[in-house]
């Protein structure tokens, strides 16, 4: 018999992850402060709850996918939070991106109530989450991971158990840091191609087949070339994740010169376009500075599912 789950946080990422659970036959009870987001999952077969506590009490286990550690703490330990509803022996699976210190502190709050924690941030993008092909980075007890592995594999094509709680936060912050560095670099590369008189579509494909390729170039460069920049991930979220990386660097004595520079570029991007602007729009800073748009025909406004 499969486990039952409450799912709290049904934004672009969480909504797709919860839908994958439903597609794979899991019983899911949902809550989101946006009734329309919850309604989309109810239409797919989820049950609705009036609070995180109610959802957790019905399901016995809870999954969260939330925008910040502050929101995660409120949903976990605030009034009508998960810890008011989860039974002893239940599991909290945290799929949000947190710093190591944050997830360790929140897991300790859960453990004091008899609740075990798996951290399970994901990487790869909303478009992969929509078809269950995103990657999970897991931190926690190996036996607990095996217990919930069917649900994790229903949402994610691959999962990596990185070690105890806190380990997944470290690798997730690292992968996001790399992604933002690669995004800025891809924009600079495309601008050099444009100014060098190259056909941008042909330049895109040549880079994909070259030693300079990256996952970010393969995906996000397409949205830049289209002009939509619609990656489903905001400037504010990018700055949150870069902040985690910079703090990790300070605490561990690792100088992060590239990450520091990219963080400053994203601060400029937020000032220019707003924190709610898509993170891929960071390339527009360069376009505006040079006075040249990076556009080519044949590229999608959103990544294909």
C-alpha positions in Angstrom: 0.0 0.0 0.0 1.5 3.4 -1.0 1.9 6.3 1.4 -0.5 9.2 1.4 0.8 12.8 1.2 -0.3 16.3 2.0 1.3 18.7 -0.5 1.7 22.4 0.5 2.9 25.0 -2.0 1.4 24.6 -5.4 3.2 27.2 -7.4 4.8 26.5 -10.8 7.1 23.9 -9.4 5.0 22.4 -6.6 1.9 22.2 -8.7 3.7 20.1 -11.3 5.3 17.8 -8.6 1.9 17.3 -6.9 0.3 16.5 -10.3 3.0 13.8 -10.9 2.0 12.1 -7.6 -1.6 12.1 -8.7 -0.8 10.7 -12.1 1.1 7.9 -10.5 -1.8 6.9 -8.2 -0.9 8.5 -4.9 -3.5 9.9 -2.6 -2.8 13.6 -2.2 -4.4 16.3 0.0 -3.5 19.8 -1.0 -3.4 23.2 0.5 -2.2 26.5 -1.0 -2.9 30.1 0.1 -4.1 30.6 -3.5 -7.4 28.8 -3.9 -7.0 28.6 -7.7 -3.7 26.8 -7.3 -5.3 24.2 -5.0 -8.3 24.0 -7.4 -6.2 22.9 -10.3 -5.0 19.9 -8.3 -8.4 19.1 -7.0 -9.5 18.9 -10.6 -6.8 16.3 -11.1 -8.1 14.2 -8.2 -6.6 15.7 -5.1 -8.5 16.3 -1.9 -8.6 19.9 -0.5 -7.8 21.0 3.0 -8.4 24.2 4.8 -4.9 24.4 6.4 -1.5 22.7 6.4 -2.4 21.0 9.7 -5.7 19.6 8.3 -3.9 18.3 5.2 -1.1 16.7 7.2 -3.5 15.1 9.7 -5.5 13.4 6.8 -2.4 12.2 5.0 0.1 11.3 7.7 3.0 12.6 5.7 3.6 16.1 4.2 5.5 17.5 1.2 6.3 21.2 1.0 7.6 23.3 -2.0 7.8 26.9 -0.9 9.6 30.1 -1.8 11.8 30.8 1.2 12.9 29.3 4.6 10.7 31.9 6.4 7.6 30.5 4.6 8.8 26.9 5.2 9.1 27.6 8.9 5.6 29.2 9.0 4.0 26.3 7.2 5.9 23.8 9.4 5.7 25.3 12.9 3.3 28.2 12.7 -0.4 28.2 13.8 -2.3 25.4 11.9 1.1 24.3 10.6 2.2 20.8 9.7 3.5 20.0 13.2 -0.1 20.5 14.5 -1.4 17.8 12.1 1.3 15.3 11.4 1.2 12.2 13.6 4.3 10.9 15.4 6.2 8.7 13.0 5.1 10.8 10.1 7.5 12.4 7.6 8.1 15.9 6.4 9.6 16.0 2.9 10.9 19.5 2.2 11.4 20.2 -1.5 12.0 23.9 -1.2 15.6 25.3 -1.5 17.1 26.1 1.9 20.5 26.8 3.3 22.1 24.0 5.3 21.6 25.8 8.6 17.9 26.5 7.9 17.0 22.9 7.1 18.9 21.6 10.1 17.1 23.9 12.4 13.7 23.1 10.9 14.4 19.4 11.0 15.2 19.7 14.7 11.8 21.4 15.3 10.1 18.5 13.5 12.1 15.8 15.4 11.1 17.3 18.7 7.5 16.5 17.7 8.4 13.0 16.6 8.5 13.8 12.9 11.3 12.7 10.6 12.6 14.9 7.8 13.8 14.3 4.3 15.1 17.3 2.4 14.4 16.8 -1.3 15.1 19.9 -3.3 14.9 19.4 -7.1 16.9 20.7 -10.0 16.4 20.9 -13.8 13.6 23.4 -14.3 9.8 23.6 -14.2 9.5 22.1 -17.7 11.1 18.9 -16.5 8.9 18.8 -13.3 5.8 19.0 -15.5 6.7 15.6 -17.0 8.2 13.9 -14.0 11.8 14.2 -15.4 13.3 16.6 -12.8 16.2 15.5 -10.6 15.9 15.1 -6.8 18.7 15.8 -4.4 18.0 14.0 -1.1 19.3 14.4 2.4 18.2 12.2 5.3 18.2 8.7 6.7 18.7 6.0 4.1 15.8 3.8 5.4 13.5 6.8 5.3 14.6 7.6 1.8 13.7 4.0 0.8 10.3 4.3 2.4 9.4 7.4 0.4 11.4 6.5 -2.7 8.2 5.5 -4.7 6.8 9.0 -4.3 10.1 10.6 -5.0 10.5 8.5 -8.2 6.9 9.4 -9.2 7.9 13.0 -9.2 11.5 12.8 -10.4 13.4 10.8 -13.0 16.5 10.6 -10.9 17.3 11.0 -7.3 20.6 11.2 -5.4 20.9 10.5 -1.7 23.7 12.9 -0.8 24.0 12.1 2.9 22.3 13.2 6.2 19.9 16.1 6.4 21.8 19.2 5.3 23.7 17.5 2.5 21.1 18.1 -0.2 21.0 21.8 0.7 24.7 22.1 0.0 24.6 20.4 -3.4 21.4 22.3 -4.4 23.0 25.7 -3.6 26.1 24.6 -5.6 24.0 23.6 -8.7 22.0 26.8 -8.6 25.1 28.9 -8.2 26.5 27.2 -11.3 23.3 27.7 -13.2 23.3 31.5 -12.7 27.0 31.8 -13.6 26.3 29.8 -16.7 23.3 32.0 -17.6 25.3 35.2 -17.5 28.1 33.6 -19.4 25.7 32.3 -22.1 24.4 35.8 -22.6 27.9 37.2 -23.0 28.7 34.4 -25.5 25.6 35.1 -27.6 26.4 38.8 -27.7 29.9 38.2 -28.9 28.4 36.0 -31.6 25.9 38.7 -32.6 28.6 41.4 -32.7 30.9 39.0 -34.7 28.3 38.9 -37.4 27.1 35.3 -36.9 23.7 33.9 -37.4 22.5 33.5 -33.8 20.5 30.3 -34.4 23.5 28.7 -36.0 25.7 30.0 -33.1 23.3 28.5 -30.6 23.5 25.1 -32.2 27.3 25.2 -32.6 27.7 26.0 -28.9 25.4 23.1 -28.0 27.8 20.8 -29.9 30.9 22.4 -28.4 33.1 22.1 -25.3 31.5 25.3 -24.1 28.0 23.9 -23.9 26.0 23.8 -20.7 22.5 22.7 -19.6 21.6 26.4 -19.1 22.7 27.3 -22.6 20.7 24.4 -24.1 17.6 25.5 -22.2 17.6 29.2 -21.2 19.4 30.5 -24.2 16.4 29.4 -26.3 14.1 31.7 -24.2 16.5 34.6 -24.6 16.6 34.1 -28.4 12.8 34.0 -28.4 12.6 37.1 -26.3 10.2 35.7 -23.7 12.8 34.9 -21.0 10.0 32.8 -19.5 11.9 30.2 -17.4 9.3 30.2 -14.6 11.9 31.3 -12.0 12.3 34.9 -10.8 15.1 37.3 -10.0 14.2 37.3 -6.3 14.5 33.5 -6.2 17.9 33.7 -8.0 19.2 36.2 -5.5 17.9 34.1 -2.6 19.9 31.1 -3.9 23.0 33.1 -4.7 22.8 34.5 -1.1 22.9 31.0 0.2 26.0 30.3 -1.9 27.8 33.4 -0.8 27.1 32.7 2.9 28.3 29.2 2.5 31.5 30.5 0.9 32.1 33.0 3.8 31.5 30.3 6.4 33.8 27.8 4.8 36.5 30.2 3.8 36.1 29.6 0.0 36.4 32.8 -2.1 33.6 32.9 -4.6 34.7 35.5 -7.0 32.4 34.5 -9.9 29.4 34.0 -7.7 29.9 37.4 -6.1 30.1 39.1 -9.5 27.0 37.3 -10.7 25.2 38.2 -7.5 26.0 41.9 -8.2 24.7 41.5 -11.8 21.4 40.0 -10.5 21.1 42.9 -8.0 21.3 45.2 -11.0 18.8 43.1 -12.9 16.3 43.3 -10.0 16.7 47.0 -9.8 16.1 47.3 -13.6 13.3 44.9 -14.1 11.9 44.0 -10.7 12.2 41.0 -8.4 9.3 39.2 -10.1 11.0 39.4 -13.5 12.1 36.0 -14.9 15.7 35.2 -14.0 16.6 34.7 -17.7 15.9 38.3 -18.2 19.3 39.0 -16.6 20.7 38.8 -20.2 18.6 41.9 -21.1 21.0 43.9 -19.0 23.7 43.2 -21.6 21.3 43.7 -24.5 20.3 47.1 -23.1 23.9 48.1 -22.4 25.0 47.2 -25.9 21.8 48.4 -27.6 21.4 45.1 -29.4 18.7 42.4 -28.9 19.6 38.8 -29.1 16.8 37.3 -31.2 16.6 34.5 -33.7 13.6 32.7 -35.3 12.6 29.2 -34.4 13.0 29.2 -30.7 10.1 28.6 -28.2 8.6 31.1 -25.8 8.6 28.4 -23.1 10.6 25.2 -22.9 9.0 22.2 -24.4 7.6 19.7 -22.0 
